[in-house]
Amino acid sequence: MSASDSITKAKLFNPSNVTYKAPLVNKRGGKSVMCQLNGAPIVLQFPLMLTWGINERVDEQSGRVSYDMALQFEKGKSSSIDKFESALQKFQDKILDDAVSKSKEWFGKSKLSREVAEAMMYPILKHPKKKDGSGEPDFERSPTLKLKIPFWDNKYNIELYSMEGKPAYLPEDTARKMGIDSPQGVRCPVDLVPKASHVKGLLACTGVWMAGGRFGVTWKLVQACVRPPVRLVGSGQCHIAEDSDDEEMDDTLNKHDAVVNNDNSSSYKEEEVLGPTFDESDQEEAEEEAEEEAGEQKETCPPSPKKKKRVVRRKKVVKSDD
């Protein structure tokens, strides 16, 4: 079986084909159950989705650093996203049903009701809470799916690519095997997946965990193609498109410049003028004052007085007939 044969498109994910391996007990007494799809690990190819970037979390007690990322299921954006959301909801329902039927094997309980299982399970899809202070989930708003970013020995174990498939981040071992330099340079995945990016890629289900009377499903990111948000300022790229109207104006200016160049160049000289001849700075000054007022709380000293603008204009010197 090739690597691509083990990948299922998220919109085609059928949870009814999921099976489980026997629970494994860790050194802390918790359990984990590996999930399989058609006898292989669950690896899903998810569609292009919104993310708010990669989060860094530091455990205050142990100092352990971990990273995660959330995929947002924007309602009505695409049929693939809607089908993926529906499949995950069905997967959650299946796990709840199986938690009841396997209560002895999974939790050491002879009986477990569906209601109790629902209270014990962390939902796969997390909805934001209602704004009324009740703490209840708001099912009218877009849910998110949390993905862990594999990170150990101070190294990230994921691959990031551009939308064209060009490597943007590769683990050092992977780059070495390919005989290339690491494409990321000094950048890390946190830098390469900024807030409001869109990503598509591969995620894997690492199984069902049970600990402290609760249980849930964990997912990790494997690969992703990243589409960063378009930022007009700070990108270092010109986003101004060509326009036929501008070409017409450009032709007019070129003709004017040609006439000026053919004239006696000595008949023109530069004259320095203190301020424009028309009042174009009123709006700019009002905006500057508004910005200064908004930033007064952060200022530790009064702002320096604004300097008067100096504008250089060309003035034609009319020749004397003398």
C-alpha positions as CSV (number, residue, x, y, z in Angstrom):
1,M,0.0,0.0,0.0
2,S,1.4,3.4,-1.0
3,A,1.3,6.4,1.3
4,S,-1.5,8.0,-0.8
5,D,-3.6,4.9,-0.4
6,S,-3.7,5.3,3.3
7,I,-5.1,8.9,3.1
8,T,-8.8,9.5,3.1
9,K,-10.4,12.8,2.0
10,A,-12.1,14.3,5.0
11,K,-15.4,14.8,3.1
12,L,-15.5,11.0,2.4
13,F,-14.6,9.9,5.9
14,N,-17.0,7.1,7.0
15,P,-16.8,6.6,10.8
16,S,-18.7,3.4,10.6
17,N,-15.5,1.8,9.3
18,V,-13.5,2.8,12.4
19,T,-12.3,0.0,14.7
20,Y,-10.2,0.1,17.9
21,K,-7.2,-1.6,19.2
22,A,-7.0,-2.9,22.8
23,P,-6.4,-0.1,25.4
24,L,-2.9,0.7,26.5
25,V,-2.2,1.8,30.1
26,N,0.4,4.5,30.5
27,K,2.7,5.0,33.6
28,R,0.2,7.5,35.1
29,G,-2.6,5.1,35.0
30,G,-4.4,6.6,32.1
31,K,-5.5,4.7,29.0
32,S,-5.3,5.2,25.3
33,V,-7.1,3.4,22.5
34,M,-5.7,3.6,18.9
35,C,-8.4,4.1,16.2
36,Q,-8.1,2.6,12.8
37,L,-9.9,3.1,9.5
38,N,-10.1,0.0,7.4
39,G,-7.3,-1.5,9.4
40,A,-4.9,1.4,9.1
41,P,-4.2,4.6,11.1
42,I,-6.8,7.4,10.4
43,V,-5.2,10.0,8.2
44,L,-7.5,12.6,6.6
45,Q,-6.9,15.2,3.9
46,F,-8.8,18.3,5.1
47,P,-9.9,21.1,2.7
48,L,-8.8,24.7,2.7
49,M,-9.9,26.1,6.1
50,L,-9.3,29.2,8.2
51,T,-6.9,29.0,11.2
52,W,-5.9,31.6,13.7
53,G,-2.3,30.5,13.7
54,I,-0.2,28.2,15.8
55,N,-0.5,28.7,19.6
56,E,2.4,28.1,22.0
57,R,1.5,26.8,25.5
58,V,3.9,26.6,28.5
59,D,3.1,24.4,31.5
60,E,3.7,26.6,34.5
61,Q,4.7,23.6,36.7
62,S,6.9,21.6,34.4
63,G,7.9,24.3,31.9
64,R,7.0,21.9,29.1
65,V,6.2,23.7,25.8
66,S,3.6,22.5,23.4
67,Y,1.9,23.8,20.3
68,D,-1.5,23.5,18.7
69,M,-3.6,24.9,16.0
70,A,-7.4,25.1,15.5
71,L,-9.3,24.7,12.2
72,Q,-12.4,26.8,12.0
73,F,-15.5,25.3,10.3
74,E,-16.9,28.4,8.6
75,K,-20.6,27.6,7.8
76,G,-21.5,27.6,4.2
77,K,-18.0,28.3,2.9
78,S,-17.7,25.1,1.0
79,S,-19.5,21.7,0.7
80,S,-16.2,19.9,1.6
81,I,-16.0,21.8,5.0
82,D,-19.7,21.0,5.7
83,K,-19.2,17.3,4.9
84,F,-16.1,17.2,7.0
85,E,-18.0,18.7,10.0
86,S,-20.8,16.2,9.5
87,A,-18.4,13.3,9.4
88,L,-16.7,14.4,12.7
89,Q,-20.1,14.7,14.4
90,K,-20.9,11.1,13.3
91,F,-17.5,10.0,14.5
92,Q,-18.2,11.5,17.9
93,D,-21.6,9.8,18.1
94,K,-19.9,6.5,17.3
95,I,-17.3,6.9,20.0
96,L,-20.1,7.7,22.5
97,D,-22.0,4.6,21.5
98,D,-18.8,2.5,21.8
99,A,-17.9,4.1,25.1
100,V,-21.2,2.7,26.4
101,S,-20.8,-0.8,24.9
102,K,-17.1,-1.0,25.9
103,S,-17.5,0.7,29.3
104,K,-15.8,-2.3,31.1
105,E,-12.8,-2.4,28.8
106,W,-12.3,1.3,28.5
107,F,-13.3,2.6,31.9
108,G,-13.5,-0.4,34.2
109,K,-17.3,0.2,34.7
110,S,-19.8,-2.6,34.3
111,K,-22.4,-0.1,33.1
112,L,-22.3,3.4,31.6
113,S,-25.3,5.4,30.3
114,R,-25.2,7.5,27.2
115,E,-25.9,10.6,29.2
116,V,-23.0,10.0,31.5
117,A,-20.7,9.2,28.6
118,E,-21.7,12.6,27.0
119,A,-20.8,14.4,30.2
120,M,-17.5,12.6,30.4
121,M,-16.4,13.3,26.8
122,Y,-14.6,16.4,25.6
123,P,-16.3,17.1,22.2
124,I,-14.4,16.7,19.0
125,L,-15.8,20.0,17.7
126,K,-15.6,22.9,20.1
127,H,-18.2,25.6,19.8
128,P,-17.7,29.1,21.4
129,K,-19.8,29.8,24.5
130,K,-22.9,31.8,24.5
131,K,-22.5,35.5,25.4
132,D,-25.3,35.3,28.0
133,G,-22.9,34.1,30.7
134,S,-24.5,30.6,30.9
135,G,-21.4,28.9,29.8
136,E,-23.4,26.8,27.3
137,P,-22.0,26.2,23.8
138,D,-23.4,28.3,21.1
139,F,-24.2,25.9,18.3
140,E,-25.2,28.7,15.9
141,R,-21.5,29.8,15.7
142,S,-18.7,28.1,13.8
143,P,-16.9,25.3,15.8
144,T,-13.2,24.5,15.7
145,L,-11.1,21.4,15.7
146,K,-7.9,21.4,17.7
147,L,-4.8,19.9,16.2
148,K,-1.6,19.2,18.1
149,I,1.6,20.2,16.5
150,P,4.2,17.4,17.1
151,F,7.1,18.9,19.0
152,W,9.8,17.2,21.0
153,D,13.5,17.5,21.7
154,N,12.9,21.2,20.8
155,K,12.0,20.2,17.2
156,Y,8.8,20.4,15.2
157,N,7.9,17.2,13.4
158,I,5.6,18.6,10.7
159,E,6.0,19.7,7.1
160,L,4.7,23.0,5.7
161,Y,4.4,23.9,2.0
162,S,3.3,26.8,-0.1
163,M,0.0,26.5,-2.0
164,E,2.0,25.5,-5.0
165,G,3.6,22.6,-3.1
166,K,7.0,24.3,-2.5
167,P,8.6,23.3,0.9
168,A,8.4,26.1,3.4
169,Y,9.3,24.1,6.5
170,L,10.9,20.6,6.8
171,P,12.4,18.8,9.8
172,E,16.1,18.8,9.6
173,D,16.3,15.1,9.2
174,T,13.9,15.2,6.3
175,A,15.8,17.9,4.5
176,R,19.0,16.1,5.1
177,K,17.6,12.9,3.5
178,M,16.4,14.9,0.5
179,G,19.9,16.4,0.2
180,I,18.7,20.0,0.5
181,D,19.1,22.9,3.0
182,S,16.2,23.5,5.4
183,P,13.9,25.9,3.5
184,Q,12.7,27.7,6.6
185,G,16.1,29.3,7.6
186,V,15.6,30.7,11.1
187,R,11.8,30.7,10.8
188,C,9.6,28.2,12.7
189,P,6.0,27.0,12.0
190,V,4.7,29.7,14.3
191,D,6.1,32.3,11.9
192,L,5.0,30.5,8.8
193,V,1.3,30.1,9.8
194,P,0.3,33.6,10.9
195,K,-3.1,34.6,12.2
196,A,-6.0,34.4,9.7
197,S,-4.1,32.1,7.4
198,H,-6.0,29.4,5.4
199,V,-4.5,25.9,5.4
200,K,-5.2,22.5,3.8
201,G,-3.4,19.3,4.5
202,L,-3.2,16.1,6.3
203,L,-4.2,15.3,9.9
204,A,-4.1,12.1,11.9
205,C,-6.2,10.8,14.7
206,T,-3.8,9.6,17.5
207,G,-6.6,7.9,19.3
208,V,-9.0,8.1,22.3
209,W,-7.5,8.9,25.7
210,M,-9.0,8.3,29.1
211,A,-7.8,10.0,32.3
212,G,-9.3,11.6,35.4
213,G,-12.8,10.4,34.7
214,R,-12.8,12.1,31.3
215,F,-12.0,11.1,27.8
216,G,-11.6,12.6,24.3
217,V,-10.0,12.2,20.9
218,T,-6.7,13.8,19.9
219,W,-5.6,14.9,16.5
220,K,-2.3,16.0,15.1
221,L,-1.1,17.9,12.1
222,V,1.0,16.0,9.6
223,Q,1.4,18.3,6.6
224,A,-0.2,21.6,5.5
225,C,-0.2,23.9,2.5
226,V,-0.4,27.5,3.9
227,R,-2.1,30.5,2.3
228,P,-1.1,33.5,4.4
229,P,-3.4,36.4,4.7
230,V,-2.9,39.3,2.3
231,R,-1.5,42.3,4.1
232,L,-1.3,45.5,2.1
233,V,1.2,47.1,4.4
234,G,4.4,45.4,5.5
235,S,4.4,42.7,2.8
236,G,7.1,44.3,0.7
237,Q,5.0,43.6,-2.4
238,C,3.1,46.0,-4.6
239,H,-0.6,45.2,-4.7
240,I,-1.6,48.0,-7.1
241,A,-3.1,46.5,-10.3
242,E,-2.7,48.0,-13.7
243,D,-5.7,50.0,-15.0
244,S,-6.5,51.3,-18.5
245,D,-7.6,54.6,-17.1
246,D,-4.2,55.1,-15.6
247,E,-2.6,54.3,-18.9
248,E,-4.5,57.2,-20.5
249,M,-3.4,59.6,-17.8
250,D,0.2,58.3,-18.1
251,D,0.2,59.1,-21.8
252,T,-1.1,62.6,-21.2
253,L,1.7,63.2,-18.6
254,N,4.3,61.8,-21.0
255,K,3.2,64.2,-23.7
256,H,3.3,67.1,-21.3
257,D,6.8,66.2,-20.1
258,A,7.9,66.0,-23.8
259,V,6.7,69.6,-24.4
260,V,8.5,70.8,-21.2
261,N,11.7,69.1,-22.2
262,N,11.7,70.7,-25.6
263,D,11.2,74.1,-24.1
264,N,14.2,76.2,-22.8
265,S,15.0,74.3,-19.6
266,S,16.4,77.6,-18.1
267,S,13.0,79.0,-18.1
268,Y,12.1,76.8,-15.2
269,K,13.5,76.9,-11.7
270,E,12.5,75.4,-8.4
271,E,10.9,77.6,-5.9
272,E,10.4,76.5,-2.2
273,V,7.0,77.3,-0.9
274,L,6.0,77.0,2.8
275,G,2.8,75.0,2.6
276,P,0.4,74.2,-0.3
277,T,-1.5,76.8,-2.2
278,F,-4.7,74.9,-1.4
279,D,-5.9,73.5,2.0
280,E,-5.3,69.8,1.4
281,S,-3.8,69.1,4.9
282,D,-7.0,69.6,7.0
283,Q,-8.0,66.0,6.8
284,E,-4.5,64.7,7.5
285,E,-4.2,66.9,10.5
286,A,-7.6,65.9,11.9
287,E,-6.6,62.2,11.5
288,E,-3.3,62.9,13.2
289,E,-5.0,64.6,16.1
290,A,-7.5,61.7,16.5
291,E,-4.6,59.3,16.6
292,E,-2.8,61.4,19.2
293,E,-5.9,61.5,21.4
294,A,-6.3,57.8,21.1
295,G,-2.8,57.2,22.2
296,E,-2.7,59.7,25.0
297,Q,-3.1,57.0,27.7
298,K,0.0,55.3,26.4
299,E,2.1,58.5,26.1
300,T,4.5,59.3,29.0
301,C,5.3,62.8,27.7
302,P,3.4,65.3,25.5
303,P,3.9,64.8,21.8
304,S,6.4,67.1,20.0
305,P,4.8,69.9,17.9
306,K,4.1,68.9,14.3
307,K,6.4,70.4,11.8
308,K,5.0,72.5,9.1
309,K,5.1,70.7,5.7
310,R,7.4,72.0,3.1
311,V,6.3,71.5,-0.4
312,V,8.4,72.2,-3.5
313,R,6.6,73.4,-6.5
314,R,7.7,74.4,-10.0
315,K,7.1,77.9,-11.0
316,K,7.5,79.1,-14.6
317,V,9.5,82.3,-15.0
318,V,8.1,84.4,-17.8
319,K,10.7,85.9,-20.0
320,S,10.9,89.6,-20.4
321,D,10.6,91.1,-23.9
322,D,13.5,93.4,-23.1
